[in-house]
Amino acid sequence: MAPTVPTVPSPRTPSDDGRAPWHARYAEPYAEWYAERCDGWYADWYTYGLGWPTASGPPLGLLTGVRFDVLELPADAGAALLRRIGPASGPVALSGCGGLVRLLVAEGSADELPGLLDWLDWGGIALGLTALGAGGRMTAPVPAVTPAILPVTVRSTAPPRRTGGGTTAPGAAVWLRPPEPGREVEPTLPAFALSGRGDGNGGSGGGAPDLVRLVDAAATECHRARLLRGNVFRANTQPLAFS
């Protein structure tokens, strides 16, 4: 019979006290601290850089119906719309969950949306095209520039940049077409043009498409994306045919 070899436990490190590693124990508190610090700096960026009112979070919000309203549509329809209208639009954001494209439009546009959809013969159709106006808020996207525009006292406390190069926190709202700090945003926003459907650009006087044309194009892309999603679903649920 072979002699029994005693099992010797592995040596313990000084930090091995039976608890989780320190980075695991402090990850959540650090994440909360970092999020609070980022929200504070983001609020300063929007306030000092753009003059936009914010709502405390988390997450930090941008108030709609003050400097701008927001046109919302599903991400697939939004991507097609941006390709269709080209660069002639105001700032555009992608929601944190990646499910909505948000186009900034002139203040008051949200009130015009239901009537425009009816006039354009889109009334009563489930498009997924909605708007945020007075009293609303959208999640503030991660600022897309460095803090150089801020006062020195604000820049010195700014958190490390987490934009670009895959460093943006997962699930964060981002700018697809960011606003430019220090520049008036209103002239770039699509607005309601009294000349109506089919007229040229410049609903807000700054080269942006007028709201009627934008809503018509957005509704078309929402309807097309809805049909494509339905076709994909039906194709995936069709029973296999065997000869």
Secondary structure as the mmCIF struct_conf table of DSSP 4:
data_model
#
loop_
_struct_conf.conf_type_id
_struct_conf.id
_struct_conf.beg_label_comp_id
_struct_conf.beg_label_asym_id
_struct_conf.beg_label_seq_id
_struct_conf.end_label_comp_id
_struct_conf.end_label_asym_id
_struct_conf.end_label_seq_id
HELX_LH_PP_P HELX_LH_PP_P1 ALA A 2 THR A 13
TURN_TY1_P TURN_TY1_P1 PRO A 14 SER A 15
BEND BEND1 ASP A 17 ARG A 19
HELX_LH_PP_P HELX_LH_PP_P2 ALA A 20 PRO A 21
HELX_RH_AL_P HELX_RH_AL_P1 TRP A 22 ARG A 25
TURN_TY1_P TURN_TY1_P2 TYR A 26 TYR A 26
HELX_RH_AL_P HELX_RH_AL_P2 ALA A 27 ASP A 44
HELX_RH_PI_P HELX_RH_PI_P1 TRP A 45 LEU A 50
STRN STRN1 THR A 54 ALA A 55
BEND BEND2 PRO A 58 PRO A 59
HELX_LH_PP_P HELX_LH_PP_P3 LEU A 60 LEU A 60
STRN STRN2 GLY A 61 LEU A 63
BEND BEND3 THR A 64 ARG A 67
STRN STRN3 ASP A 69 PRO A 74
HELX_RH_AL_P HELX_RH_AL_P3 ALA A 75 ILE A 85
TURN_TY1_P TURN_TY1_P3 GLY A 86 PRO A 87
BEND BEND4 SER A 89 GLY A 90
STRN STRN4 VAL A 92 LEU A 94
TURN_TY1_P TURN_TY1_P4 GLY A 96 CYS A 97
BEND BEND5 GLY A 98 GLY A 98
STRN STRN5 LEU A 100 VAL A 105
TURN_TY1_P TURN_TY1_P5 GLU A 107 GLY A 108
HELX_RH_AL_P HELX_RH_AL_P4 SER A 109 TRP A 119
TURN_TY1_P TURN_TY1_P6 LEU A 120 ASP A 121
TURN_TY1_P TURN_TY1_P7 GLY A 123 GLY A 124
STRN STRN6 THR A 130 LEU A 132
TURN_TY1_P TURN_TY1_P8 ALA A 134 GLY A 135
STRN STRN7 ARG A 137 THR A 139
HELX_LH_PP_P HELX_LH_PP_P4 ALA A 140 PRO A 143
BEND BEND6 VAL A 145 VAL A 145
HELX_RH_3T_P HELX_RH_3T_P1 PRO A 147 ILE A 149
BEND BEND7 LEU A 150 LEU A 150
HELX_RH_AL_P HELX_RH_AL_P5 VAL A 152 ARG A 155
TURN_TY1_P TURN_TY1_P9 SER A 156 THR A 157
HELX_LH_PP_P HELX_LH_PP_P5 ALA A 158 ARG A 161
BEND BEND8 GLY A 164 GLY A 164
TURN_TY1_P TURN_TY1_P10 GLY A 165 GLY A 166
BEND BEND9 THR A 168 THR A 168
HELX_LH_PP_P HELX_LH_PP_P6 ALA A 169 ALA A 169
TURN_TY1_P TURN_TY1_P11 PRO A 170 GLY A 171
STRN STRN8 VAL A 174 ARG A 177
TURN_TY1_P TURN_TY1_P12 PRO A 181 GLY A 182
BEND BEND10 ARG A 183 ARG A 183
BEND BEND11 VAL A 185 VAL A 185
HELX_RH_3T_P HELX_RH_3T_P2 GLU A 186 THR A 188
BEND BEND12 LEU A 189 LEU A 189
TURN_TY1_P TURN_TY1_P13 LEU A 194 SER A 195
TURN_TY1_P TURN_TY1_P14 ARG A 197 GLY A 198
BEND BEND13 ASN A 201 ASN A 201
TURN_TY1_P TURN_TY1_P15 GLY A 203 SER A 204
BEND BEND14 GLY A 205 GLY A 207
HELX_LH_PP_P HELX_LH_PP_P7 ALA A 208 ASP A 210
HELX_RH_AL_P HELX_RH_AL_P6 LEU A 211 THR A 237
BEND BEND15 GLN A 238 GLN A 238
HELX_LH_PP_P HELX_LH_PP_P8 PRO A 239 ALA A 241
#
